[in-house]
């Protein structure tokens, strides 16, 4: 059971890092069009899109990824609490 918990927490952590890297790619011209940028878009955009629909950008700043990362952190805490209750 502990292995499953560690795997889920690790995957959520890596996904948070992938979102951060995806956001940072927007600072560099042409980076999102690279193979790596397109790969990150495929795995990050489906998760970020609902947040972008709910939270409008503030000028040129899109804060929806921050809220999305916070949601992942809350999910991580929820998983931790669930596994503590189970075992």
C-alpha positions in Angstrom: 0.0 0.0 0.0 2.9 2.3 0.8 4.3 1.8 -2.7 1.1 2.8 -4.3 0.9 6.0 -2.2 4.5 6.9 -3.1 3.8 6.3 -6.8 0.7 8.5 -6.8 2.5 11.3 -4.9 5.5 11.1 -7.2 3.3 11.2 -10.3 1.4 14.2 -9.0 4.7 16.0 -8.1 6.2 15.3 -11.6 3.0 16.5 -13.2 3.2 19.8 -11.2 6.8 20.2 -12.4 5.7 19.5 -16.0 3.1 22.3 -15.7 5.8 24.7 -14.4 8.1 23.8 -17.2 5.3 24.3 -19.7 4.5 27.7 -18.3 8.2 28.7 -18.4 8.4 27.7 -22.1 6.0 30.5 -22.9 8.8 32.9 -22.0 11.1 31.7 -24.8 10.1 32.3 -28.4 9.4 29.1 -30.4 9.9 26.9 -27.3 6.3 25.7 -27.3 6.6 24.7 -31.0 9.5 22.3 -30.3 9.0 18.6 -29.9 9.3 18.9 -26.1 6.9 21.8 -26.0 4.4 20.0 -28.0 4.7 16.9 -25.8 4.1 19.1 -22.7 1.1 20.7 -24.4 -0.4 17.3 -25.0 -0.1 16.3 -21.3 -0.7 19.7 -19.7 -3.4 21.5 -21.8 -6.2 19.0 -21.1 -5.8 19.7 -17.4 -5.2 23.4 -17.7 -8.1 24.1 -20.0 -10.9 23.9 -17.5 -9.1 26.3 -15.2 -8.5 28.7 -18.1 -12.3 28.7 -18.8 -13.1 29.6 -15.2 -10.3 32.0 -14.4 -9.8 34.9 -16.9 -6.3 36.3 -17.5 -5.3 39.4 -15.7 -4.1 41.5 -18.5 -1.3 39.5 -20.1 -0.9 37.2 -17.0 -2.6 33.9 -16.9 -3.0 32.8 -13.3 -5.0 29.7 -14.0 -1.8 27.4 -14.0 -1.1 28.6 -10.4 -4.6 27.6 -9.4 -4.2 24.3 -11.3 -1.0 23.5 -9.4 -2.7 24.4 -6.1 -5.5 21.9 -7.0 -2.8 19.2 -7.6 -1.3 20.0 -4.2 -4.7 19.7 -2.5 -5.2 16.4 -4.3 -1.8 15.2 -3.1 -2.8 16.1 0.5 -6.1 14.3 0.0 -4.4 11.2 -1.2 -2.0 11.4 1.8 -4.9 11.7 4.2 -6.8 8.8 2.5 -3.8 6.5 2.8 -3.2 7.5 6.4 -6.8 6.6 7.2 -6.5 3.2 5.3 -3.3 2.1 6.8 
